[in-house]
Structure formats: C-alpha cells, structure tokens
C-alpha cells in the first residue's frame, strides 16, 4: 500500500453521496447451570440473517473469525442459553487471573485476538466490536469479563477490537472510531459493527449484538441516568452495518475531548436518510456504567477556567456548521496504524493521530546578543513541589468540579503532598490558608500576594507549593525568574521558543503557532500567531512580551492546525522581578495593571473565518497535504 490508504472500504457502498475524493489518509508503520426463561415482554422481530462468505481475495484480508461451517443449521436470534438478568457490580475489576479463570470455560482455542464463532450452528452475522479506548485498563478488564460470555451465549460470530489512541493528549473518540473502522474492515469482512464505550456493562443477554435494518442505539437505558433518556439517541453503544457507517460518513474527526461527537453522529445519520432504531428487546437494553472521572485531557472544557484556557476553535462552530458532513469524517480521517497486537481476548489497534511530536521546548530571552535560558520542557523528569513566597492561587481559580469537596479541606504539608500525588494531573499543587494549613488546587493561576483582594481570593496564606512536572504538559511549567533592572512603560522584551519536533501523520493545511499572555491573572492581548507552511525539525519562534511591571507572566502556547485544533500545547510561567521583593511591590502599587498594557482580552477567529478556512481546506481540491 502506498502512503494514502485509499480504496480499502470501497466495496461497502458504491452508491453514496459522500465525496471520496477527500480520501482518508492512513499509514501503516507495523502489524505485528440452566438458563432462566426469556424475560417477560421481550420482543422478537425479524432480524436479517446475512449469508457469510469468505472475504474476496482482491481485498487481501486475513480471516480472523474461525471458519464457519455452512452445513449446520442457522443459529436462532435468541438462543436457549441467554440470561435474562446478569447481576452486575460496576465496582468489580477482575484481575488477570480472575479474567482467565472466568473465560476458561469458553472455547478460545482457535481464536485470533478475541475472535470466536459457534460450532454447533451457523451464525447469522459476522460482528466486529470496536472499543474506542484510552487509559482505561481496569474498565477493559471488567468489560471483557462480561462481554465474552454474553456473546458466546448469543451464538454470535465476532471479534473484539480495542482501538487505542497512541498519545497522551486529548482524546479524539471520533477519529479513533473512524480509524478503527477502516482498519477492521481491511482485516476481515464483517456484516455488522458495534461501537462500544469501555465503561458500559450490559445487564441482559437479550440485548442482541446483531445488526437490525437501521443503525441502532443499543444503550438507551443506563443506571447513571435512572434508566431514562439522557440527551443523545446515538451514544454509548451503537450498532450499524458497515455500508450505513460509510453512507453517514462516519464520525467527525474534529471533536477533541469528550462530548458533542455523539450528537454530531446522530445528525449525520439523519442527513444520510437513515433512522436511529431502538433495540428490538428495548426493555432489556439496560447498562451499568463504571464510575469514573474524565480528567482534563478528556474533557471538552465544558467545566474550565475561562481565564487560563483559550480555544481557538469553539465546539459550537462545529455543531453549527453541518454542511461539513460530506467531506469531513471517515473519508478524511488522518492517522497512522502504529501497530497491531493480538491479545488472548481482543485485538488492539494502536492509532496514531498526531501530526507531530514535540521532543523539547526551550525558551530563551534575547539580551543584547546573547541568549539567557528561561526554561525548558525536559521529558521524563519526576514531579517535585516548588515553594513560592508572596504567591496565591485563589479559590475560584483553583478548582473545577473534580476537587469540589477537597478544595476546602485544610491539610498538613505532608497530607497535601500525598493527596496531590494521588490525584495525578487533577491536582496542580496547594495553597496555604489562614490557619497555616494547605488546600489543594486544580487550576494554576499564579498571582502575587500583594495583587489579591483577600476577601475575594478566600485563601488567607501567602505561600503556594507548585507541582513542577517537567515534560508533562498537563501542568504549568515554572520557568526561571527573570530579573530586569527597570520597568519603563513601553518595555518589550524579545524571546524565542526553540521547539524540537518529529513529524508523524501527513495532514492538510499549515501549522500555526498561537500564544496568549496572562499577567497576574489578567488577559493581555492581542494573541500572537504565526503560520508555518514548512515545518523544520527545530522550529524557532521569535516573539516579544510587553513588560511594564514586575509580576507573574504566564504564556498559553499552542501549535494548532489552521482551523485551531491543538497539535501540541503547553503553559509556562515566569516571575519577572527587580530582584528585590519590596521594590516589586512598590512598582505594582504605582501602576494600575488595568491601564499599563496597550491591549486587553483574547480575541479568536469568528464563525465566518472558521467557515472560510474550513471550505478552503476541505472543499478546495487543490488543498495539499502538508508534512
């Protein structure tokens, strides 16, 4: 296969209104007891049985599902082995030994990577279960513990695929699902695809994992929502035929973080003149959700501190601009298949979505011909706690919802370290309170103690311990103090970022550097941006910062695509000082921070600008793929 992985799914639906001239870009790097009676009120209607055939040779697929014996009778839609109700404890996470022991009763001798077919009857469909996945090993254990026995009792010929995003950045569920779908259909011919969230455990075997005539929402009843409708008709666990997925152009690739991509998919199905069906046995379509928190890298920033984050492409633009559907989806997903690993109970597909990998970032101040190192992002360093005097992180800035209860709890230094370490990237450090204890913080927003209204800040103390984790961009990188002899009002100090990077996935459009500035918690404009049509391995970015007063200067820096989607982002803070704390305080008192800067606030692209850029990148046939 050449660089562009095109044509692997053309057999699915030749009569579609999706524009396949904008082809999906993929690159392969390497491949390596008696059952209870049926539940009362269950519904058994017609579900099409699809004759199974060996994959055509011209597609060059391997056969994952073991050979199906065509001479035996067809399996019933509802077998006599189904369990109407299976007790589920969502807090139970099986160990490897428990999982192996539990699944030892089932025949996996002839399987390849979580594939199985019944031998005593002919399965009605060949089903691919695709689990979009990221950092959920415990949840996957629990799902496999429940899913394999159910599918065996349903007499379904199936394979379980875990499509895992390769990097540690924000999750893109839609792109992972699109890439997983394409790779799965290159590996074998399936009649039905089930997309399955990893934290959803079915409570009944009678919710059959075999495709109906229309795309089906398999999980309409979830315990978390009191088994009532919960805002989307096509999320959680969905099921559809491969040609319908292509007809709808799959999922959007533009939603980074959890949220909104399911609603967008529902619209795509409607636009393709398809309808979302309920499961035939609707009353048995009940699920328990494994409790968990979405950390910051998963969230779409519905809960965020608007003063410390900036989104150059608000999700609202994507929701509003529905005309993008025919050219943006499974036919345009840009990814690499990093590797394929066959496990005993599933096949794992490692999906690389990153256009680039940043190996290091150095920031230097340019001072009369020689550069002064201010800081760098060194990968692989351990976390430590750095003490900052005359510093506050106010309560309103210091949390979202994760630490809603803990943020008010006063702890000793030792207990604060233990709790903050336990919370990982959901805790950025802790601030001293009036009693000399410490309170955890989730959002880093440094302010000098003399710049804070104590009643509004509600912190009390004047010391912050910042969690410094060099190389981990979940945290603000605290750079070296910068000493300046004076602070004229028109002072602009030149700097340079030196970004060492490796290019990975070819993608459309150019790379854009965008940087916003905070000074003592105040947004200082305008946002600086620079377009790079060519991307060297050592990207040098020159910029200058207005510095009319001492204090904390925080940079929110991002490499994005032209639409504004983040490719790499980091935050860094430096304390700019005269070297004399009392002199710093005096200068800040003499100058009104709301008046000394020429521009305030952060402006981003508007909706019309977004549409114009999108149309150029996706509708313009001459838009080239950039490395």
N, C-alpha and C positions, 0 to 999 in steps of 0.2 A: 504494500500500500504506500502511496505517496504521502506527501505532507498533509494534504487535505483529505480527511476521511469521509468521502462523499460516496453515496450510492449504496451503502450497506443496508439501508432501510427502504430503498425504492420499491421493493416488492410489496410493501404493506398497503399502499394506496396510491395508485397512479392517477385516480380521478379526484384530485384535491385542489382546493383553491389557494393552498399555501405556496408562497413563492420560494422554490427550492434553489433559485439562482444564488440566494444568500445562504450558502451551504454551511452546515455545521462543520466546525474545524476541530478535528481530533488528531492527536499524535500518539502513537504507541511507543513507549520507552522500553518496556519489557513485560513478558507474560509469565511469567512464572506460574374379672367379675362381670355379671350380665349387665348390659347397659339398661338404663331406665327407658320407659316408653317415650315416644315423641311428646314434646310439650303441648299443652292444650292451646288450641287456637293457632297453631303454626300453619303456614301456608305453603303448599307445594304446587307451583305452577310450572309451565313449560320453560325449561332452560335448554337452549340448543346444545346438542352434543356434536362436537366438531371432530370429524374423522382425522386421526393422527397419521402423519406420513413422515418418512424420513426426510430430513432437510435436503433441499436440492443441492446438488454438487456445485452448481455455479456460484452459490453463496459462500462456499468454502467455510462452512460452520462445522464445529465439532459437535458431537452428540453428547449432551450432558445427562439428560434423562435416560435411564437404562431402557433397553429395547422393550417396546410394548408388544405383547402377544396379541395379535389381531384375531386369533382363533377363539378366544374366550368371550363370554358374554360381557356386554357393556355394564359398567358399574352403575348402580342406581344413584339418582341425585341425592337421596337421603338413605344412607346405609343403616343397617340394623345395629351398628356399633356406636352410633352417635350418643354423646352425653348431653342431656338437655340442660343441665346446670353443672358447672365446674366451680367448686369453691376456689376463690382467688384471694390471696393475701398480697396486695401490691407492695408491701414492705419486705417480702421474702426475696432475697437474692441468692440463688443457689451457687455453691462453689463448683469448681470444675468437677470434682469427684461426685457431687450430688447430681450434676447435669449428666455426666456419663452414666451413672447408675440408673437414673430415671429413663434415659433413652436407650439403655442396653436391651430392652425388651423389643425394640423395633429393628427391622432388617435394614441396616445401612451397609451391608457387605459390598453391594455392587454400586454404591453411590459414588458420585464425584462432587465433592464440595457442597453437600446439603441437598442433593437431588435424590428423588425416590419415585418409584412407580409401583402400584399394586400388581401382584402376580396372579391373583385369583379372579380378576375381572379386568375388562378393558376400560381405562379411564376416559371420561367424557371430554376432558380438555387437558392441555399441557399448560401449566400455570407457572409464571415467574413471579416470585415475591421479591420486591425491591425495597430495601430498608435504607432510606437516606439517613446518614449516621455521622455523628461527630462526638468523640469523647464520652461515650455512654456505655462502657464495657459492662457495668453491672446491669443496666437495663437490658442489654442484648442477651445476657445470660438468662434473665427472667423470661424474656420473650421466646427464646428458643425452647426453654423448658415447657412452655405452654403450647407453642405453635406446632412443633413437630408431631406430638401425639394427636392433636386435633386434625391435622391434615392427613395423617395416616388413617384415622377413623373415617374421614370423609372420602377416602379412596381417590385422592387427587394425585395425578402425576405432576410433580412440582420440583422447583429449585428455589432455594433461598439465596439471595444476593444481598450483601451489605455494601452499599456504595458510600465510601468514606471520603470526605474532603481531606486532602493531603496536608493542608497547612493548619496553623493555629489561629488564623484570623477570623473575621466574621463569617458566619455560616451562610451559604447560599443554597438553600434547600432546592430551589427550582433548577439551578444549573446542575447540581448533583443528581437530581432525578432525571433530567434530560440526558446527561452523560451516561448514567447507569442504564437507562432505557436503550440507548443506542448500542452500548457495549453488550448488553444482554442479548439483543436481537442479532448481534454478529456471532454470538456463541452457539445459539440454538434457535429453533423455530418454536415460538410459543403462541398459543391461541388466546392467552389472557395474561394481563399484567396487573398485579396488586401492589400498590404503593402503601407501605406500612410504617407509620411512626413507631419508633422503637419503644416508646413508653406506654403502649396501649395493649392490654391483655384481654382477649375475648373471654366472655363468661359462659358462652354456649357453643357447642359444636354445630348447632343448627343454623348458624350464620355461615352459609356455604361460600367458600372461596373459589367460585367458578363463575365466569362472566355471564351476565344477563344480556339482553338485547341492547341495553343502553348503558352508558357509564353509570356506575353505582357508588353511592356513598355508603360504605359498609359500617361506619361507626357513628350513627346518628344519636345513640344513647350512651352517655358517659357519666360515670358516678360523680365526677368533679362538678358536673353541671346538673346534678339531680336527675339525670336521665331525661333531660328536656332539650329542645333545640338550643344551640349555642352559638348562633351567629354566622355559620357557614354551612352550606349544603355539599361541600366537596373538600373536606379536610380530614386530617387524622389518618383514616384508612380508606382508600379509594380503589376502584376496580374498573377496568375498561379493556376493550380489545385494542391490540396494537394499532390497527388502522384508524380507530377513533382518536387515539392519542396523537397520531400524525395529523389527522384532519383538524384537530383543535390546535395544532402547532405546539403541543406540549405546554410546559410551564414557562413562565417568564424567567429570564436569567438576570434580571436587574434588581431583584429584591434581596439585599444583603441584611441578614439578621432575621429573627423570627417575626412573622406577621405579614399579612396582606397578600402573600403569594397564593394562598388557597382561594381567596375571593377572586383574584385575577383569573385563576384557572377556571372557576365556575363561569365567569363571563366568556372565556374562550370556548367553552363547551357550548354555550348558548349561541355564540356567533357562528359556530360550525353547524348550526341547525341540529344539534343533538340536545337531548334532555338528560337531566340527572335523575336516576331512578332510586327508589328505596330498595333495601334488601327484600327478597321475597318473604323471608321469615323475619319481618320487621321487629316483632316483639322480642326476638332472641338476639338482636343486633346490639347487645349490651357489652360495655367495656369498662374495665377499671384502669385508671391512669396511675402510673407510678409517680409518686410525689417528687418534685424536683424544682429547682430554681433555674431560670435562664440567666447565666452570667452576662456581663456586659458585652462579650464578643458575640453572643447570640441575639441580643435584643435589637429591635429596630429603633431603639431610643425613644419609645413612647414615654418611658419614665427616664428623664435625663435632666441634667442641669444645663439649661439653655445658655448659660453664660460661659461655660467651659467647653462646649462642643459646637461644631459647626458642620452642617450637612449641606454640601454643595448641590446635591440632588435630593430634594424632599420627596418622600414616597408619594405624597399627594399628586405630584406631577405625573407619575407613572399610572396611578389609579385613574386620573382624569383623561389621559391620552390613550384611548383604547384603539385608535387606528394603527397602533404599532404591532398589533397581534399577528398579522400575516407575515411579517418579516423578522419578528423577534421572538424566539422560542427554541424549540428543539431543532429547527432548521438553521439556527445561528449560534448555538452554544459553542463556546471556545474553551477547549480543555485538552489535557493530555491524560491518557491512561498510564499512570506511573508504573503500576504493576498489578498483577492478579495473583492472589494467594488462595489456594484450595484448602479449606479447613474441614474438619470432620463433619460439621453441621451447617456449613454455609460456604459460599464463595465470596471472598472480599475483593472488591474493586477499589483501588486507591485512585481517586480522581484529583488531578492537579488542575486548579483553576487560575493559579497565579500567573499573571503576565510577567512578573519579575520577582526576584528575591533580593532583599537588601541584606548585605553581609555586614555592613558597618556604616555608621554615620558619625562624622566628625564635624564639630562646629568650631570655627576659629574667628577671632576678632582680628581685623587687619589694622595694624597700628604702625604707621609711618614706615612701611617697607618690610616689616616682619610680622609674622602671624603669632597670635597668642592663643593657645589651645584653651577653649572654654569648657568643652565636654565632648564625650563620645558615647555611643551605644555599643558596649562590649558584650557580645553574646556569650552566654554560658556562665556568667557570674552569679554568685549566690546573693540572696537578699540580705540587707542589713538595715538597721534603723539609725537615721541621721538626726541628731538633735539640732533644732533651730530655735534660737532665742529670739525674743521680741517678734514672735510669729503666731498667727492664729489661722485656724480653719473653722469658720463659723458653722454653727449647727445647720443652718439652712443650706449651706453649700456641701455639707459633709455627708449626705446620705441620699439615697433614692428610696426604694422600698425594701431592699434586702436587709438593711440594718435598721429598720424602723424601730425595733424594740431595743437592740443593743446600743444604739447611738446615745441613749440617755443613761446608760448604766456606767457608773463610776468604778474604775478598776485600778488595781496597783499596776506599776510598770510591768512586772513580770506576767501578771494575768493578761494584760493588754497585748503583750508580745505573743503569748500562747494563743489567744483568741484570734488575733490578726493573722498569724501564720496559718491557723486552721481554716480561715476563710479564704485564703489564697488571694486572687486578684479582686475579690469583692471587698477587701479592706486595704486602704492605701496608707494607713498609719493611724495615729491617735493624737488628740489634743488635750492639753492639761485643762482641768476645770478649776473652779474657785477653791475647792477643798484640797487641791494638790493631787487628786486622782487623775485618771485619764479616760477619755471617751473615744470610741472607735469612729473612724471616718471612712466614707466610701468614695467621696469625690475630692480630689485635690484642688484646693483653691487657696493658694498662699496669699496672705495679707500681712503687712507689718502691723504689730500690735498697736502702734500709735495712730493707725489709719482706721481703726474699727470703732464703731459705736457699740459699746459693751452691751447695752440693753437689747439691741437688735442681734448681736452676734451670739449671745447666750452661751459663752464659753468660759469666761472667768479667768482662766490661766493665761500665761503668755509664752508657753513653750509648745512646740509641735515636734513629734518624732515621725519623720517621713520614712516610709518604706521604700528604700532605694534598691531596685532590682534591675541592674544594668542589663540591657539586651532584651528585656521583656517590655514591650511597648504597651502592655496593659497599664503600666504605671508611668507617672510623670518622671522624667529623668532630671534629677537635680544636678545642674552644672556648677562649675566653679564660680565663686564670687568674682565680679568684675569691678575693679577699682578705677574710678575716674577722678581726676584732680578737681574738676569743676563741672557745673551743670548749666551752661548757657541755654536759654530757651530754644534756640534754633539748632541745638546739637543733634546731629545724625551720625551714628557710629556704624562703619561698614563691617559686615560679617560675610562669612562664606560657609555653606554646608558642603562637605565632600561626601558624596553618597557612593559607596561601593556596592555594585549590584550585579546580579546574574539574570539574564533574560531567559524566560521559560516559554510561555504559551504565546504564539503569534496572535495578534488581536487587531481589530480595526481602530483607526484613528491614532492620534498622537497622545503622548503622556504630558500631563500638566502638573506643575508644582504650584501648590496654593498654600499660603501661610497667613494665619490670623494672629493678632497680638493682643494679649491682656496685660495691663499694668495695674497692680494692686486690685485685681478683680474687675477692672473697668475695660470694656471692649474698645480698643483703639483701631480706627480704620485708616485707610481702606485695606481690604485684603489684598495681599501681594500675590501675583500669579505670573507664571512664565511657561510657555509652551515649548516642548522638546520634540521636534519632528524626528530627530535621530537620537538614539539612546546609547551613550557610551557606557562602558563598564565602570568608569569613575566620573560620575555626574557632579559637576561643580556648579553650585548655585550661589551667585552673588546677590546680596541684599543689604539694606541698611535699616536701622531702627532709630526712631526718634527717642532721645533720652534726655528730657529736660529736668528730670528729678530722680533722686535715688528711690529704690524700692524693688519689689519683685516684678520681673518681666517674664511672662510665660508665652511661649510660642506653640501654637497649634499648627503643625506642619503635615502636609499630606502630598503624596503623589497620587493623582487620580487619572482616570481616563477623561476624554473630552466631555462626557456627559456629567462628570462629577463623581462617579463611583470610585470609592477608595481602592487603591492598589497597595499602598503602604502608608501608615500614619504613625506619628509619634508626637509626644508632647515633652517639652523641656522648659525648665525654669532656671533663671539665674538671678541672684541678688546683686543688683548694681548699687555700689556704695562709694562713699568717700574714704572708707577705711575707719571712720570714726562714727560710732552709732549715734552719739548725741548730735553731731553735725548733720547726720542724715535726718534725724527727727526735726531739727530746726528748719532744714530746707523744705521738708514736706509740709511743715506748718506755714511756711511763707508762700507756698504755691498751691493754688486750687487745682486739684487733679482734673476737675471737670472743665478747666479752661486752658490749660497749658499745651494741650495737643491740638493739632490743626484739624483732625478729623476723628469722629467717634462712631462706633457701631460697625457692624459687619453686614455688608450687602452681598447677596449671592445672585446667581442668574435668576431671571424671572421665567415664567411659564413659556412665553413666546420664544425666548432664547433657547430654552430646552428643546422645544419642538423643532426649531430651525436646525440645531445641531444634530438631533436625532435623525431628521429626514436626510441630512447630508450623509450621515454615517451608514444608515440602513437602506434608504431608498435609492441613493445615488449608486449606480452600478460601478462607477469608476472609483469608489472609495476603496483604497488599497489596504491590505493587511500590513500592519507595522510590526516590526520586531522590537 
